[in-house]
Amino acid sequence: MKENKKTEKQLMAELSRLRRQVVKLGKQVAVCRKTEESLRQSREHYQKIFNNVKDGIFIETVRGKILDVNEAGCRMLGYYKEELLSMDVGTLVPPQVAANLPETIQEETLREGVYIETINIRKDGTHLPVEVSNTLVEIRGEKRVIAILHDITDRVGIRNKLLTAYKELESRVRRRTRELDRTNKQLQSEISERKRVEEELREEHRLFIGGPTVVFKWKAEAGWPVEYVSPNVENQFGYRQEDFISGGFLYESIVHPDDLPRVAEEVKKYSETGEVFFEQNYRIAHARGHYCWVNDHTVVTRAPDGKIIHYHGYVFDITKRKHDEEELKKYREHLEELVEKRTAELQGMIDAMARRVVRMADLDILAERLKEQIRSAGLVPLENKEEKPRSP
C-alpha cells in the first residue's frame, strides 16, 4: 500500500510539474502569438509602406533577377507584378544600357550605394527617365539589391527646356557678342576719330584763342554784361578777363558814344526779327585810351520758349583796314580830282585840234584853187612838174 501511495505522490508531483510546464508553455505560446501578431502587423505595416511609396522599389539578385516589386514600380512600368517577377532588370532598359549594367551594379559599388540616371522601357515601349538608387543588403543570408526608381520625367523635361533655352541663349550670346565686337570695333574707331577731331578742335581753339578774334558771351540784359571773354582780349584790346567778368564795367561802356545808339538799335531790330546771326562794325575804346574799329559777328542763343538768353560775339579788330579804307578813299578822291582836271585839259586839246582841223581844211581848198589857177595859166604846179602843160 505504501508503494502505491508513494507512486501516487510521484504522480501528483509529476502532474504538478507538467501543469507548471503547461502554464509555462502557455505563456510562451502567448508570447509567440503576440510576437507573431506583432511581426504580422509589422509586415503589414512595412508592406503598406512598401506598396504606398511613390517611387518604385525593386528587390533583385546581384545578377538582376527581380524578386519583388512594389505597386508603384508596377504602375511606373505598366506591368503586373507577376510579369515583373518573371523578368530581370536587363529587359527593362535599352540594350546599350543593359550592356553596361553589370559594371553599374557591381558588388563593390553597391556596398556604398550609387545613384544613376537611366532609361526604363515601359510595357508599351515608351521610355521612362528614372533616377535609380542601388543598395546591396543581406536578406536571410543572401545578397540582395534594393533598387529604388524615381520618376524624373518632369526634371528631364525641365532640364531639356533649360538646355534648349541655354543653347538658344548661348547662340544669342554668340550673336550678341559678335554684334558687340563689331559695335566695339566701330566704337573704338569712332572714339579714335572723335579723339582726333577733339584734338583738332582743341588745336583750332588754341589757335583761335591765340589769334586776333576775341570771343565774348554777353547776357541779354541792359548794358550787355559780359559772362565770358577769351583770354586774348588783353593782347587785342588791353583789358584783363577779370575786368569784364567781375562786373567792373559793362560792354556798352567801351562802345564809342557816336556808334552806341546805332549798335543798340541794330541789336534790338535783329533780336525782334528772330535773326540767329548778324554782323556789325563799330568802334570800342582800347584800354590805352584810343578807339579801335571792330567787326562783330554775333550769334543769338535762345531758350526753348524763344526768349534770348545770351549773345555770342566774335569781335575782330579792323582798325588797320578802316585806316586803309580811309587812305584809299582819300587817294580815290585825289585821283578823281586829277581825272577831272586831266579830262578838262584833254577836252581843251580836242577842241583846239578840232579848230585846227577846220583851218587845215580851208587851206586845202585854197591850195586847190591856186593849183587850178596855175593850170589855167599853162603852168605846172611843183608837185606835178612831170605833167605836160596843157595847150593854150
C-alpha positions in Angstrom: 0.0 0.0 0.0 2.9 2.3 0.8 4.4 1.8 -2.6 1.1 2.7 -4.2 0.8 5.8 -2.1 4.3 6.9 -3.0 3.6 6.3 -6.6 0.6 8.5 -6.3 2.6 11.2 -4.7 5.1 10.9 -7.5 2.3 11.1 -10.0 0.9 14.1 -8.2 4.4 15.8 -8.3 4.8 14.9 -12.0 1.3 16.2 -12.7 2.1 19.4 -10.8 5.4 19.7 -12.8 3.6 19.1 -16.0 1.0 21.7 -15.1 3.7 24.2 -14.4 5.3 23.3 -17.8 1.9 23.7 -19.5 1.5 27.1 -17.9 5.0 28.0 -18.9 4.4 26.7 -22.4 1.1 28.6 -22.5 2.9 31.8 -21.6 5.5 31.0 -24.2 2.8 30.3 -26.8 1.1 33.6 -25.8 4.4 35.4 -26.2 4.9 33.7 -29.6 1.5 34.6 -30.7 2.0 38.1 -29.6 5.3 38.2 -31.3 3.8 36.6 -34.4 1.0 39.2 -34.3 3.5 41.9 -33.9 5.5 40.6 -36.8 2.4 40.3 -38.9 1.4 43.8 -38.1 4.9 45.0 -38.8 4.9 43.1 -42.0 1.6 44.6 -43.0 2.9 48.0 -41.9 6.1 47.7 -43.9 4.2 46.1 -46.8 1.8 49.0 -46.7 4.7 51.4 -46.8 6.4 49.3 -49.5 3.3 49.5 -51.7 2.4 53.1 -51.0 5.8 54.7 -51.6 5.6 56.8 -54.8 8.9 55.6 -56.0 9.3 52.1 -57.5 11.1 49.6 -55.2 12.7 46.5 -56.7 14.3 43.7 -54.8 16.7 41.9 -57.1 19.5 39.4 -57.1 23.0 40.6 -57.8 22.5 39.3 -61.3 19.5 41.4 -61.9 16.7 38.9 -61.3 13.6 40.7 -59.9 12.4 39.1 -56.7 9.9 41.6 -55.5 8.4 44.9 -56.6 6.0 47.4 -55.1 2.8 48.7 -56.7 4.5 52.0 -57.7 7.1 50.1 -59.7 4.3 48.2 -61.5 2.4 51.4 -62.2 5.6 53.2 -63.4 6.4 50.5 -65.9 2.9 49.3 -66.8 3.4 45.7 -65.8 1.6 43.4 -63.5 3.6 42.2 -60.5 3.6 38.6 -61.7 5.1 39.8 -65.0 7.9 41.7 -63.4 8.7 38.8 -61.1 9.4 36.7 -64.2 11.8 39.2 -65.7 15.2 40.6 -64.9 16.4 44.2 -64.9 18.2 43.9 -68.3 14.9 43.6 -70.1 13.6 46.9 -68.7 16.4 49.1 -70.1 17.7 49.9 -73.6 20.3 47.5 -75.0 23.1 50.0 -74.7 22.3 50.5 -71.0 21.9 46.7 -70.4 25.4 46.1 -71.8 26.9 48.3 -69.1 24.6 47.2 -66.3 26.9 44.6 -64.7 29.6 47.2 -64.3 27.0 49.7 -62.9 25.6 47.4 -60.2 28.8 45.5 -59.4 29.0 44.4 -55.8 31.8 46.8 -54.7 29.9 49.8 -55.9 26.6 48.7 -54.4 28.1 48.4 -51.0 28.3 52.2 -50.8 25.2 52.8 -52.8 25.1 54.6 -56.1 22.7 56.9 -58.0 22.4 56.5 -61.7 20.2 58.3 -64.2 19.0 56.0 -66.9 16.0 55.0 -69.1 13.5 52.3 -68.3 11.3 50.8 -71.0 7.6 50.6 -70.2 5.5 47.7 -71.3 4.0 49.8 -74.1 7.5 50.6 -75.4 7.7 54.2 -74.3 10.8 55.4 -72.4 10.7 56.5 -68.8 13.6 58.6 -67.5 14.4 57.5 -63.9 17.0 58.0 -61.2 17.9 54.7 -59.7 19.4 54.2 -56.2 21.0 50.7 -55.8 22.0 49.4 -52.4 23.4 45.9 -51.6 21.9 44.3 -48.5 21.8 40.8 -46.9 18.4 39.1 -46.5 18.3 35.7 -44.8 22.0 35.3 -45.6 21.5 36.1 -49.3 22.9 39.2 -51.0 20.1 41.2 -52.5 20.0 44.5 -54.4 17.4 47.1 -53.4 16.8 49.4 -56.4 14.6 52.5 -55.8 13.3 54.1 -59.0 12.4 57.8 -59.0 10.5 59.2 -62.0 12.4 62.2 -63.3 10.2 62.9 -66.3 9.5 66.4 -65.1 13.1 67.1 -64.2 14.3 65.8 -67.6 11.6 67.9 -69.3 12.7 71.0 -67.4 16.4 70.2 -68.0 15.7 69.7 -71.7 13.9 73.1 -71.8 16.8 74.6 -69.9 19.3 73.1 -72.2 17.2 74.3 -75.2 17.0 77.7 -73.6 20.7 77.6 -72.7 21.6 76.7 -76.3 19.4 79.5 -77.6 20.8 81.8 -75.0 24.3 80.7 -75.9 23.5 81.2 -79.6 22.1 84.7 -78.8 25.1 85.5 -76.7 27.4 84.5 -79.5 25.4 86.6 -82.0 25.3 89.4 -79.5 29.0 89.0 -78.8 29.7 89.3 -82.5 27.5 92.3 -82.7 29.1 93.8 -79.6 32.5 93.0 -81.1 31.6 94.8 -84.3 30.0 97.6 -82.3 33.1 97.8 -80.1 35.4 98.0 -83.1 33.1 100.6 -84.6 33.0 102.4 -81.3 36.8 102.2 -81.0 37.1 103.6 -84.5 34.6 106.4 -83.6 36.4 107.1 -80.3 39.7 107.3 -82.2 38.1 109.6 -84.8 36.5 111.6 -82.0 39.8 112.0 -80.2 41.4 113.1 -83.4 38.6 115.6 -84.1 38.7 116.8 -80.5 42.4 117.2 -80.7 42.0 119.2 -83.9 39.2 121.2 -82.3 41.5 121.9 -79.2 44.3 122.9 -81.6 41.9 125.1 -83.5 40.5 126.6 -80.3 44.1 127.2 -79.1 45.0 128.9 -82.4 41.7 130.7 -82.4 42.0 132.0 -78.9 45.6 132.9 -79.5 44.6 134.8 -82.7 43.1 138.2 -83.3 39.4 137.3 -82.8 38.1 137.9 -79.2 35.1 135.8 -78.1 32.5 137.5 -75.9 29.5 136.0 -74.2 27.0 138.7 -73.3 23.9 138.3 -71.1 20.7 139.5 -72.8 20.4 142.3 -70.3 20.7 146.1 -70.3 24.3 147.2 -70.9 25.3 143.8 -72.2 27.1 142.4 -69.1 30.0 140.1 -70.0 29.7 136.5 -68.8 32.8 135.2 -70.6 35.6 136.7 -72.7 38.5 134.9 -74.2 42.0 135.4 -72.7 43.3 137.1 -75.8 41.2 140.2 -75.0 44.3 141.6 -73.2 46.5 141.3 -76.2 43.9 142.8 -78.6 42.3 145.5 -76.5 44.4 145.8 -73.4 41.7 144.6 -70.9 42.0 141.7 -68.5 39.4 139.0 -68.4 38.6 139.9 -64.8 37.8 143.5 -65.9 34.7 142.2 -67.7 33.8 139.0 -65.8 34.0 140.6 -62.4 31.3 143.1 -63.4 33.7 146.0 -63.2 32.1 147.6 -66.3 29.5 146.8 -68.9 30.4 146.2 -72.5 28.3 149.2 -73.7 30.7 151.4 -71.7 33.5 150.8 -74.2 31.4 151.3 -77.3 32.1 154.7 -79.0 29.3 157.2 -78.0 28.7 158.1 -81.6 28.2 154.4 -82.5 26.3 153.2 -79.4 22.8 154.3 -80.5 23.2 152.7 -83.9 24.6 149.5 -82.4 21.8 149.2 -79.8 19.1 149.9 -82.4 20.6 147.2 -84.7 20.8 144.6 -81.9 17.1 145.3 -81.0 16.0 145.1 -84.6 17.9 141.8 -85.3 16.6 140.3 -82.0 13.0 141.2 -82.6 13.0 139.8 -86.2 14.2 136.4 -85.0 17.7 136.6 -86.5 20.1 133.9 -85.3 23.2 135.7 -86.7 24.1 139.3 -87.5 27.2 141.4 -88.3 28.1 144.9 -87.1 31.0 147.4 -87.5 31.6 149.9 -84.7 34.3 151.4 -82.5 35.3 150.4 -79.0 37.7 152.0 -76.6 41.1 150.4 -76.1 42.4 150.2 -72.6 45.2 152.6 -73.6 42.7 155.3 -74.5 42.3 155.2 -78.2 39.5 153.7 -80.2 39.6 150.6 -82.4 37.3 149.7 -85.2 35.9 146.2 -84.8 33.9 143.8 -86.9 31.4 141.9 -84.6 29.8 138.6 -85.7 27.0 137.9 -83.2 25.2 134.6 -82.7 21.9 134.7 -80.8 21.2 132.0 -78.2 17.5 131.4 -77.3 15.7 129.3 -74.7 13.1 126.7 -75.8 10.4 129.3 -75.3 12.2 131.7 -77.8 13.5 134.1 -75.2 17.0 135.4 -75.8 19.4 134.4 -73.0 22.8 135.1 -74.5 24.7 136.8 -77.3 27.9 135.2 -78.5 30.1 137.7 -80.2 33.3 137.2 -82.3 35.0 140.5 -82.3 37.8 141.3 -84.7 40.0 144.4 -84.8 39.6 146.1 -88.2 41.2 149.4 -87.3 44.0 149.0 -89.9 41.5 148.0 -92.5 39.5 151.1 -91.7 42.6 153.3 -91.9 43.5 151.7 -95.2 39.9 152.3 -96.4 40.2 156.0 -95.4 43.6 156.3 -97.2 42.2 154.6 -100.2 39.2 156.9 -100.1 41.4 159.9 -100.0 43.6 158.5 -102.8 40.5 157.8 -104.8 39.2 161.3 -104.3 42.6 162.7 -105.3 42.6 160.5 -108.4 39.1 161.6 -109.2 40.3 165.3 -109.0 43.2 164.5 -111.2 41.0 162.7 -113.7 38.6 165.6 -113.8 41.4 168.1 -114.3 43.1 165.9 -116.9 39.7 165.3 -118.6 39.2 169.1 -118.9 42.7 169.5 -120.3 42.1 166.8 -122.8 38.8 168.3 -123.8 40.5 171.6 -124.4 43.1 170.0 -126.6 40.4 168.1 -128.5 38.6 171.4 -129.1 41.8 173.1 -130.3 42.7 170.3 -132.5 39.2 170.4 -134.0 39.6 174.1 -134.7 43.0 173.4 -136.3 41.5 170.7 -138.4 38.9 173.2 -139.7 41.7 175.6 -140.6 43.6 172.9 -142.4 40.6 172.1 -144.5 40.3 175.8 -145.6 43.9 175.8 -146.6 43.4 172.7 -148.7 40.6 174.3 -150.5 42.7 177.5 -151.1 45.6 175.4 -152.3 43.4 173.5 -154.8 42.1 176.8 -156.1 45.7 178.1 -156.6 46.6 174.9 -158.4 43.6 175.4 -160.7 44.7 178.9 -161.5 48.3 177.8 -162.2 47.0 175.1 -164.6 44.7 177.7 -166.2 47.9 179.8 -166.8 49.5 176.9 -168.5 51.9 176.3 -165.7 52.6 173.0 -163.9 52.4 173.0 -160.1 55.7 171.9 -158.4 54.2 168.7 -157.0 53.1 167.8 -160.7 56.1 169.1 -162.6 56.3 165.8 -164.6 52.9 166.6 -166.1 52.9 168.2 -169.6 51.5 171.7 -169.9 48.1 172.0 -171.4 47.6 173.5 -174.9 46.5 177.2 -174.9 
